[in-house]
């Protein structure tokens, strides 16, 4: 462990920190708001305002940790004092400064740290605002900028203490207060006079000079506060604005005074002023951040839930048969990851801002739009007469999202799935949002780029899906119940098996054989498709290697790869591992990817496929002709095989017109030197028609249904 060096100005730094009276002080709302917001906005379980003392770091404010201080020599923040830019440690176990730090190897198990300096007026680093996590993680430029903004707010509050400290040494005013009479200024400092563009003498002659400089909205409150400041030996505090002909915006001041009772019912009030304009701005900024999304300016989740709670409560209290009801629309972008992968997070942020603008334009003036997080938005329709009215607004949102977005010179199509829920009897905010969420996922299952209305049976269906997801997760963990079936791929002329396609099946202990259509989409939505796909890849390669040894002939195994898997950085390593462990030659493996994948995030997909090709593995485009991909993709991407979809194979023997598309695909494949495989062949007439059109390979029930590994082995023998 490497302890941080001492800053060059260490003695002066410690002296200033001590003079501020902030060490070992009580908790204060302004600092606590900052740490809560840092924890929430930066998704970190621990957030701290840390001040670096002589031999310790002391936490002025903390979230997610009980300790109030730690030794300085194990402090990450002590290292942050030594550099002007934020200190970001993505993985403390791999940083020689912190790898054996007690806070890393023991509790609280620090892995990630990011800290930005808290500076005095003169620029002295006194501590940091930092966030800490037990997970290894990245920290985007946007997150770093937000951390710096929050640190600046805390620094302004510390600077306010410095100014107050400086002001105490010079009294700015001395007032004589007499009940029911205007105050008399006995003393006015040059600073006080300068603030109102006057002189001390003029202020003493006519207190109205000062009062006229006070903002009209604050004068009455100031005078009333002065009349209450006649209690003996008390401290007096008041805030007001001073306006100036030289400044468009009034400045906020905080007045600190102490009262002393004199003879004749008079009171002497002596004190000083501190400019708190920056602090007021910080408070306003904190309030805004607490209730708004910093990127789009929309309501955030917390503010949105408050609005929904108020709307549902108001409706519940005065509910009548024909009364308009609140409704919530949940809006989720369908292809947002494509933009992030193509033009980076800055491009993704620009898209989210444009989406926010379109949503505002699509809804009514009195509706509320919010960004709940990531690419998820919500709309509160305060009053709708019925479901068709809410559906009409949802349809308008779907339509405005269908228009292409231009980001950094690139054009993207980003559709939206919208869930619509109207308040049912006794529904609160959480229930209404949950129902809209269920409807939104229903819209996604129906094909995306559309809306769906919540229906009560959706709740039961979701509970069933949640149960199925947990059971699938358990099955993946134990690897008990998963199996592969294999469908032969044949040479249409000879009937010889030249390969097989691996198809995953799930043998559930209670449900029996679960259809792929029931658990594959669920695995894709939940992310379980990644470990499931890895298991399929390893098992298929092992079986194929055994079959090659058995037959002694060339044989290929085709494995389906989902969109989610292609987007995962670990796919190439998983393929390499499966080949190495099984001993299967790379040329014997074909990865089958649907046509729609090639239409997403061109640069990322191209890079991933090139890395796979570099291993010697072949790539097949599945369902060719069913999507809208450009023919140019066939030249740009490293594709070896085109698989003709069953929907084109079904009518191929019915006549020349029906066979025209297949003829065109085969001709295109020949021109690009690609292999063609026809899927779903069920009749001899289809086989012969495909042969006449020049298609050499195929698969389907005509030759064999998918079968387990032992049955396939027997068939080979």
Secondary structure, 3 states (H helix, E strand, C coil): CCCCCCCCCHHHHHHHHHHCCCCCCCCCHHHHHHHHHHHHHCCCCEEEEEEECCCEEEEEEEECCCCCEEEHHHCHHHHHCCCCCCEEECCHHHCCCCCCCHHHHCCCCCCEEEEEEEECCCCCEEEEEEEEECCCCCCCHHHHHHHHHHHHHHHHHHHHHHHHHHHHCCCCEEEEEECCCCCEEEEECHHHHHHCCCCHHHHHHCCHHHHHHECHHHHHHHHHHHHCCCCCCCEEEEEEEEEECCEEEEEEEEEEEEEEECHHHEEEEEEEEEECHHHHHHHHHHHHHHHECCCCCCECHHHHHHHHHHHHHHHHHCCCCCCCEEEEEEEEECCHHHHHHHHHHHHHHHHHHHHHHHHHHHCCCCCEEEEEECCEEEEEEEEECCHHHHHHHHHHHHHHHHCCEEECCEEECCCEEEEEEECCCCCCHHHHHHHHHHHHHHHHHCCCCCEEECCHHHHHHHHHHHHHHHHHHHHHHHCCCEEEEEEEEEECCCCCEEEEEEEEEEEECCCEEECHHHHHHHHHHHCCHHHHHHHHHHHHHHHHHHHHHHHCCCCEEEEECCHHHHHCCCHHHHHHHHHHHHCCCHHHEEEEEEHHHHHCCHHHHHHHHHHHHHCCCEEEEEEECCCCCCCHHHHHCCCCEEEECHHHHCCCCCCHHHHHHHHHHHHHHHHCCCEEEECCCCCHHHHHHHHHCCCCEECCCCCCCCEEHHHHHHHHC
